[in-house]
Amino acid sequence: MIDNRARIPCLLLLALVTACGSRSTTSQARPDRNLLSAEEIRAAGYADALTTVQSLRPLWLNKRGVSSINLQESVKIYLDGSLLGGPDQLQAINTSTIGSIRYMDAIEATARWGLDHGLGAIVVSTRREGRP
């Protein structure tokens, strides 16, 4: 038989475990800072992708130190999987055609497209027919 003095710490431990284990299900998931959804892009109201990225995710365009001794490197821009060039190419992309814009850091971009992605890549996906 358990002594009453031994029950009190057991009950306190049980109450503590129960309190720590309960979690609010109403908390929202943290937004993905490497993604701009079509909804975010349209809500911003800018006409081109460059202005949108400059306003909503300016860090994507920042140069983060020297990645090559001989070359002036910049983030690479891809449109539906095809390399367009540097950040200035975003200006030619109308936001009404964009499904999403994703930033890939240097490691992700190099793993996907190979070397010469020391500053990462911005991947623009257009909306397809039948998709919003």
Long-range contacts (C-beta under 8 A, 24 or more apart in sequence): 33-57, 34-102, 34-103, 34-104, 34-105, 35-100, 35-101, 35-102, 35-103, 36-100, 36-101, 36-102, 37-100, 38-98, 38-99, 38-100, 38-127, 38-132, 41-95, 41-98, 41-100, 41-101, 42-95, 44-95, 46-95, 47-94, 47-95, 48-90, 48-91, 48-92, 48-93, 48-94, 48-95, 49-90, 49-91, 49-93, 49-94, 49-95, 49-98, 49-101, 49-124, 50-87, 50-88, 50-90, 50-91, 50-93, 51-91, 52-95, 52-101, 53-87, 53-90, 53-101, 53-122, 57-101, 57-103, 60-103, 60-120, 60-122, 61-87, 63-119, 64-119, 67-106, 67-118, 67-119, 68-118, 73-116, 73-118, 73-119, 74-119, 75-119, 75-120, 75-121, 75-122, 76-109, 76-113, 76-116, 76-117, 76-119, 76-120, 76-121, 76-122, 77-121, 77-122, 77-124, 78-113, 78-121, 78-122, 78-123, 78-124, 79-124, 79-126, 80-124, 80-125, 80-126, 81-123, 83-113, 87-122, 90-122, 90-124, 93-124, 97-126, 97-127, 98-124, 98-125, 98-126, 98-127, 99-125, 99-126, 99-127, 99-128, 99-131, 100-124, 100-125, 101-125
